[in-house]
Amino acid sequence: MSSGIIEEYRDDKPYPSLLIYGRTQNGRPLHIVCAYSGEDDLAIVITAYQPDPNVWIDFKRRRGK
């Protein structure tokens, strides 16, 4: 998987949200959390960060899960 959804938070309010994995143009790993309202056709970026390799396996799976 080069990019895509790695976690879903369906019970988040006011809209369900997703954790998305990708890479920058320079190849740095990137996590983006965003919420989406299909009813309002609205996407909201909540945060973007470089994942900690001590917490993530290949930046796609949490260690210990």
Backbone as a chain_set.jsonl record, in Angstrom:
{"seq": "MSSGIIEEYRDDKPYPSLLIYGRTQNGRPLHIVCAYSGEDDLAIVITAYQPDPNVWIDFKRRRGK", "coords": {"N": [[0.849, -1.184, 0.0], [0.816, 2.006, -1.034], [-0.382, 4.396, -0.409], [-3.296, 5.442, 1.425], [-6.326, 4.719, 3.337], [-5.824, 4.068, 6.719], [-6.946, 3.868, 9.236], [-10.262, 4.092, 10.567], [-12.593, 6.271, 12.041], [-15.473, 6.044, 12.855], [-17.327, 6.895, 14.737], [-16.683, 9.462, 15.445], [-17.373, 12.909, 16.165], [-18.23, 16.145, 14.938], [-18.423, 14.789, 12.545], [-17.719, 11.65, 10.952], [-14.316, 10.421, 10.875], [-11.073, 9.904, 9.288], [-7.899, 8.249, 9.204], [-5.278, 8.803, 7.163], [-2.689, 7.512, 5.152], [0.252, 8.536, 3.503], [2.842, 9.748, 1.299], [5.211, 12.411, 1.072], [6.343, 14.484, -1.687], [9.056, 14.253, -1.504], [9.332, 11.807, -0.385], [8.925, 11.473, 2.346], [7.177, 9.973, 5.076], [3.697, 10.477, 5.785], [0.935, 11.296, 7.795], [-2.487, 11.988, 7.681], [-5.293, 13.299, 9.192], [-8.659, 13.431, 8.575], [-12.009, 14.658, 8.327], [-15.257, 13.857, 7.041], [-18.234, 14.906, 5.543], [-20.761, 13.567, 3.869], [-23.328, 14.425, 3.413], [-23.138, 17.216, 3.496], [-21.234, 17.504, 1.596], [-18.527, 17.968, 2.325], [-15.172, 18.182, 3.221], [-12.808, 18.059, 5.802], [-9.667, 18.891, 6.884], [-8.101, 17.778, 9.693], [-5.66, 17.38, 11.025], [-2.169, 17.075, 10.148], [0.749, 15.121, 10.097], [4.126, 13.9, 10.628], [4.547, 10.534, 11.046], [5.608, 8.741, 13.99], [8.223, 6.474, 13.981], [8.605, 4.734, 16.105], [6.129, 4.157, 16.999], [4.686, 3.219, 14.869], [4.5, 0.549, 12.493], [6.065, 0.31, 9.517], [4.841, 2.686, 9.099], [2.137, 2.304, 8.806], [0.759, 0.519, 10.412], [-0.141, 0.3, 13.781], [2.171, -0.29, 16.374], [1.998, -3.112, 18.482], [-0.596, -3.81, 17.87]], "CA": [[0.0, 0.0, 0.0], [1.617, 3.223, -1.091], [-1.158, 5.395, 0.318], [-4.674, 5.018, 1.632], [-6.92, 4.793, 4.668], [-5.29, 3.056, 7.622], [-7.885, 3.737, 10.353], [-11.518, 4.834, 10.438], [-13.195, 6.664, 13.316], [-16.864, 6.254, 12.428], [-18.136, 7.52, 15.792], [-16.243, 10.838, 15.711], [-18.379, 13.952, 16.002], [-19.55, 16.077, 14.331], [-18.405, 13.946, 11.351], [-16.75, 10.545, 10.997], [-13.024, 10.832, 10.351], [-10.191, 8.868, 8.76], [-6.461, 8.454, 9.232], [-4.806, 8.476, 5.82], [-1.24, 7.429, 5.01], [0.816, 8.86, 2.198], [4.221, 10.233, 1.33], [5.429, 13.692, 0.415], [7.099, 14.37, -2.945], [10.42, 13.867, -1.143], [9.298, 10.456, 0.16], [8.693, 11.422, 3.798], [5.854, 9.462, 5.423], [2.773, 11.508, 6.23], [-0.408, 10.922, 8.234], [-3.468, 13.071, 7.64], [-6.6, 12.972, 9.763], [-9.669, 14.316, 8.02], [-13.41, 14.309, 8.528], [-16.027, 14.049, 5.815], [-19.695, 14.901, 5.602], [-21.355, 13.35, 2.558], [-24.546, 15.236, 3.331], [-22.746, 18.595, 3.201], [-20.15, 17.426, 0.617], [-17.531, 18.77, 3.0], [-14.012, 17.495, 3.785], [-12.101, 18.931, 6.735], [-8.394, 18.364, 7.366], [-7.985, 18.042, 11.123], [-4.23, 17.521, 11.297], [-1.224, 16.331, 9.324], [1.985, 14.986, 10.855], [5.03, 12.819, 10.264], [4.361, 9.514, 12.069], [6.752, 8.298, 14.773], [8.522, 5.072, 13.665], [8.525, 3.931, 17.323], [4.709, 3.873, 17.228], [4.113, 2.648, 13.658], [5.223, -0.411, 11.669], [5.977, 0.788, 8.129], [3.992, 3.884, 9.164], [0.768, 1.939, 8.424], [0.129, -0.279, 11.471], [0.354, 0.646, 15.119], [2.882, -1.355, 17.087], [1.187, -3.677, 19.563], [-1.927, -4.185, 17.389]], "C": [[0.886, 1.234, 0.0], [0.913, 4.378, -0.395], [-2.566, 4.849, 0.507], [-5.109, 5.154, 3.072], [-6.328, 3.69, 5.53], [-6.143, 2.883, 8.874], [-9.125, 4.573, 10.061], [-12.077, 5.091, 11.824], [-14.65, 7.051, 13.038], [-17.73, 6.979, 13.456], [-17.687, 8.935, 16.135], [-17.37, 11.817, 15.422], [-17.687, 15.269, 15.706], [-19.603, 15.208, 13.071], [-17.454, 12.772, 11.575], [-15.421, 11.014, 10.396], [-12.18, 9.626, 9.957], [-8.746, 9.261, 9.022], [-5.931, 7.93, 7.912], [-3.285, 8.509, 5.807], [-0.839, 7.809, 3.598], [2.259, 9.28, 2.366], [4.286, 11.573, 0.612], [6.178, 13.456, -0.899], [8.54, 13.938, -2.685], [10.483, 12.48, -0.509], [9.118, 10.351, 1.66], [7.303, 10.867, 4.074], [4.995, 10.572, 6.017], [1.459, 10.869, 6.656], [-1.281, 12.162, 8.184], [-4.759, 12.553, 8.245], [-7.589, 13.963, 9.175], [-11.058, 13.766, 8.299], [-14.154, 14.593, 7.233], [-17.515, 13.967, 6.093], [-20.223, 14.742, 4.18], [-22.575, 14.22, 2.345], [-24.22, 16.678, 2.925], [-21.688, 18.67, 2.097], [-18.972, 18.272, 1.086], [-16.43, 17.87, 3.54], [-13.231, 18.493, 4.625], [-10.803, 18.245, 7.138], [-8.255, 18.778, 8.822], [-6.526, 18.263, 11.504], [-3.428, 16.714, 10.29], [0.089, 16.281, 10.099], [2.846, 13.866, 10.284], [4.945, 11.778, 11.372], [5.684, 9.092, 12.715], [7.035, 6.826, 14.467], [8.526, 4.164, 14.892], [7.09, 3.509, 17.628], [4.116, 3.074, 16.071], [5.051, 1.652, 12.998], [4.991, 0.007, 10.225], [5.049, 1.996, 8.004], [2.526, 3.595, 8.839], [0.028, 1.139, 9.489], [0.732, 0.112, 12.803], [1.065, -0.552, 15.729], [1.996, -1.837, 18.231], [-0.217, -4.056, 19.138], [-1.832, -5.391, 16.499]], "O": [[1.628, 1.467, 0.954], [1.577, 5.257, 0.156], [-2.974, 3.906, -0.171], [-4.361, 5.64, 3.92], [-6.321, 2.523, 5.139], [-6.066, 1.837, 9.518], [-9.057, 5.612, 9.405], [-12.035, 4.213, 12.686], [-15.0, 8.231, 12.993], [-18.735, 7.598, 13.108], [-18.258, 9.553, 17.034], [-18.209, 11.585, 14.552], [-16.589, 15.478, 16.221], [-20.689, 14.913, 12.573], [-16.482, 12.901, 12.319], [-15.395, 11.885, 9.527], [-12.525, 8.482, 10.252], [-8.406, 10.444, 9.058], [-6.11, 6.758, 7.58], [-2.666, 9.411, 6.372], [-1.504, 7.45, 2.627], [2.825, 9.176, 3.454], [3.528, 11.837, -0.322], [6.599, 12.334, -1.179], [9.172, 13.328, -3.547], [11.562, 12.02, -0.135], [9.154, 9.247, 2.205], [6.345, 11.237, 3.394], [5.501, 11.486, 6.667], [0.931, 10.001, 5.96], [-0.868, 13.246, 8.593], [-5.259, 11.497, 7.858], [-7.395, 15.176, 9.257], [-11.246, 12.563, 8.483], [-13.753, 15.442, 6.436], [-17.986, 13.069, 6.79], [-20.144, 15.672, 3.378], [-22.829, 14.695, 1.238], [-24.927, 17.283, 2.12], [-21.285, 19.763, 1.7], [-18.485, 19.153, 0.378], [-16.714, 16.898, 4.242], [-13.017, 19.633, 4.213], [-10.829, 17.138, 7.676], [-8.286, 19.964, 9.151], [-6.196, 19.212, 12.215], [-3.943, 15.79, 9.661], [0.499, 17.279, 10.692], [2.362, 13.0, 9.556], [5.237, 12.09, 12.527], [6.734, 9.088, 12.072], [6.153, 5.993, 14.677], [8.459, 2.943, 14.747], [6.866, 2.602, 18.43], [3.151, 2.333, 16.261], [6.26, 1.876, 12.946], [3.851, 0.054, 9.762], [4.538, 2.285, 6.922], [1.749, 4.524, 8.618], [-1.202, 1.084, 9.474], [1.948, 0.239, 12.942], [0.607, -1.688, 15.609], [1.317, -1.035, 18.872], [-0.977, -4.576, 19.955], [-2.849, -5.865, 15.991]]}, "num_chains": 1, "name": "protein.A"}
